[in-house]
Amino acid sequence: MRSNLRIGVVGATGAVGAITLDLLRERGYDAVRAFASARSAGSTLDGLTVEEATPETLGVGDLELCLFSVGTAASRELVPLAAAGGALCIDKSAAFRLQEGIPLVVPEVNGDRAHQNEGIVANPNCCSIPLAMTLAPIRDAVGLRRVRVATYQSASGAGAQAMDRLRRESSSDHDLRMDWEFDGVEFDEEEKIRAETRKILELPDLPVSATCVRVPVLVGHAEALWLETDTPLSSAEAREVLSEAPGLRIDEFPSPGKAVGVDEVLVGRIRRDTTVENGLALFVACDNLRKGAALNAIQIAELALRERSAA
């Protein structure tokens, strides 16, 4: 992308927005504007004056790229207007992820979908991204029969306020606050992971069972995976397959702490699961604010806009 590309970061004062601004600066983009709610408008952030995100400010057509890290309701209102104004919109919320005709993209897995957009591309859930990146090379090597995943999600996944609350708490106050909607069977987070993983991998009937919990960690999500494959794959062969996959890094003992500030997804504890036929077990850790959110969105934009330039 051009260094002078006119970019709007919407939700700039949030946890993901701050990382987005940092990454854009690292990549040399210098025509960036920061947008947030009326409460933050007029404040200064990294030398930028924060503007209020409204239909008027985002829909006037003077932005070429908008990176959205706001709530679902706000995205549903603002994203279509920014797209109608000519901006390519990469949205981090759940508003458009499962909508027919809108690509849901992890560049290392289905990057070719990034350019198949009409102005909007959805950025997956912060657990769906590392999950899909780990599953895709195994799918390609031996096929997938079934996936079970338990996620251990940090406070930053619930936003800056949740991080502040965790910092104020003593260790005796920590609990597993579930900030997702519960339908009596599962959390909506668990349903999202199943549906999004199927869409990204283009395996609509893949059995995926997820259990999600929030843990008292500031940044970094972890996932324990149990896989059943169509044909056998030894732990040594799985390690080789995963070590060659883009965006993954083999680590013997992945942890959220090791993943913080790292662009790759850490994968380790690769071993056979002897309780099922063709079973594998492994452990994954990812910086949910970087590859789980901000970095993935920027990579999507770079892919999509490269295709636009070449057209």
N, C-alpha and C positions, 0 to 999 in steps of 0.2 A: 504494500500500500504506500501511497505517497506520504512523505513526512508532513506535508501541509494539508492532508485530508481533514475536512471539517468534521470533527467528532464531538458528539454530546454524550457525556456520562451521566445517566439519569439514576438517581439514588447515590450520588457521589459521596454523601456524608456517612453512608453505612459501611459495614465491615467489608463487603465485597467491593463497593465503590472505591474505597480507599486503595485497595490492592489494584483495582483496574487503573486508577490514575498512575500508580507507581509503575505498573507494567507498560503503559503507554509511553511514559517518560523514558523508561529504559530502552524502548524500541525506537525512540527518536521522533515520535509524533508530537508536533508542537502547536497544532491548531485545535486545542481541546477546550471544551466548555463544560462546566460542572452544573448540574441541575439537582434540585432536591425539593422537599416540601416547603410550603410557605414559612414554616417555623425556622428553617435554616437559610432562607433567602436573604441575601445581603451580607452574609458572613464570608470570611475568607478561608480558603482551603488550598494549601500548597501554592499560594500566590494567585489563585483563581477566585474571582468573586462568584459566589454561588447564586444561581438564578432559580426562580421558582419554576418547577416543571408543570406547565399548563398546556392545554390544547393550543393556545395562541403562541407560546414560545417554541413549541416543538413541531407545530404543523405548518410553519410559514415557508419551509422549503430551503432554508439556508444551511442545513446540516446534511452531510452525505452519509454519515454513519451514526447510529444511536445504540449505545450499549445500556440496556435496562437492567437494573438490580433493585426493583421495587416490588411491592405486593401484587398479588394476582388481580385484585380489583383495579388498581391504578394502571397496571399493564393493559388490561382490557380496554380501558378508556383511552390511554395515550399512545400505545404502540400503533394501532391502525392509522391514527392521525399523522404520526411522524412518517409512517410508510407512505401514506397518500401524498405527503409533501416531498417525496423523492428519496428519503433516507433509507438505507438498509438498516433494519432493526434486528438486533440480536437480543432476545428476551430470556432472562434467567428465571422468571416465575413459571408457575404451572399453567398459566393462562392458555398457551397455544401448543403445549408439548404433544398432546394426543389429538390435535385437530387435524382432520383430513386435509391433505394438500400442503401442510406446513412441515418442512423438514425438521427432524430432531437429530442433532448432529454431534458426534464425537469424531473429530477430524481423523484420528488414527484408525477408526473403525469404518466409518461411512462418509468420509470426507467428500466423496463425489456427489452426495446429496446437498451439499452446502449451496451450490449454485442453482439448484432446482427450486428457487424461491420466487415469490412475488412480493418481495420487500420485507418478509418476516422469516427469521429462522429461530427455532427454539433451542435453548441451551438446557441440557438435561439436569435432573436432580443431582446433587453433589455426591450421592452414593451410586447412582446409576452410571455415572461416567467411569469411575475406576472399575466397577463391576463389568461393564461392557468391554472395557479395554483388556481386562484379564480373560474374559470368556471368548472374545473374538478369535485369537490365535488358536485356542483349543478347538473351537467350532471348526475352524478351517482345517485343522490337522486330523481330527478323529470324529467330529460331530458331537453334538450335545443331546443328552437324553433327559436330564433333570438337573435343576440347580436349587440348592438351599443356601441361604445366606443369613447370617446374623450381623447386624451393623451396630457399631459403638460410636455414636455421633457426638461431636464436641459441641460446646455451648455456642461457638461462633456460627454454627448452622442455624441457630435461632436468632441471630442478629447481635448488634453491638450492645443492646440493653441486657441480653442474657449473659454476655461476656462480663459486663460491669457487675451484674448481680453475683456471678461466680467469684469475681475478684474480692467482693465484699464479704463473702461467706467464710466462716470457719469450716474446717474439714468435717466437723460434727454436724454441720447444717446441710451438707451435700445430700442430695437425693436424686432419683431418676425421674426428674420432671419430664413428663411427656407432653410436648406442646403441639401434638398433632391431633387431628379429629379421629374419634373412635366410634365405629359403627356397631359395636357389640361383638364383632368378630375380629377385626383387625384395624390398625391405624391406617389413615389415608396414605401415610408415608410408605407403608408396606405395599399397598396397592399400586402406588406410583412406580416404585422400583420394578415391580413385576411387569406392568404395562409398558413402561419406558424401555426396559431391557429387551422385551420382545420386539418393539418397534425399531430400536437401533440395530439389533442383530438380524432383523427381518425374519424372525422365527415366531410367528403369531401364536403357535400352539405350544411353545416351550413351557413345560411346567417349572414355575419359579415360586418358591416359598420363602418369604422374608420375615424376619423378626427384628424390629428396630428398637433401640433404646438410646436415650440421651445420657451421656456420662460426664462427670465433672472434670473435663479437659477443655482448655481454652480453644485450641486450634488443632485440627487433625482428626479425620474420621478413620476408623479401622473396620475391617470386614473379615469375618471367618466364613470360608466357602467350602461347601461339600458338593462335588460334581459327580454326575454319572455320564459317561461318554458312550457313544455308539459302539466304538471299537476300543480295545485296550490301549492304554498309554501309561508307561511306567513313570515313576517319579523323576527318573533321570531324563527321560524323553520329554516330559512336561517342562522340566527346568530348561532344557535346550530350546524348546518351542517358545517359551515365555521370554527367555533371554534375548531372542532375536526379534521380538515384537517391538514396534515403535512405541515410545512413551512409557515403557516399563523398565524398572531397574530391579534386578535380583538382590535381595537383602535377606540374610539368613533369619533374622528376627525383626521384621518390620514393626514399627510403632508410630503412633501419632507424633511423638517428639522428634523422631528421625525424619518424618515427612515434612515438617514445617519448613517453608521456604524452598522446598524442592519442587521442580516442575514435573518430574516423573512420578509415576505410581510405583510404590515399593511392593514387591511380591516375594513371599518367602514361606517357610514352613511347608514346603511342597512335599507331599507324602501320599502314599496309597491310603484309601479308605477301604478297609477290608470287610466292612459290613454290607457292602453292595457290590454287584457286578460292575467292573470297570469304574471303580470309584477313585476319586482324588480328593484330597483335602489340602487347603492352602490358606494363607493369611495375607491380607492386603492392607496397606495404609496409604493415605493420600492427604495432602494439604487441601482441605475443602474450600478454602478461599482462593487458592491459585488454580490448580488444574481442575478442582471440583467446581469452579465458578468462573472467575475473572479470566484466567488464561485460556480456558477452553473457548470462551466467548470471543476473545481477540483472535484466536486461531481460526475460528469459524469465519469471522469477518475477513481475515486475510485471504482465506481460500475463496470465499464468495466474490470478493472484489477483484481478485486476480482473474477469475473467470470473466467478470464483467469487462475488465480491461482488454482481455484477449478476444472478446466477441466482436 
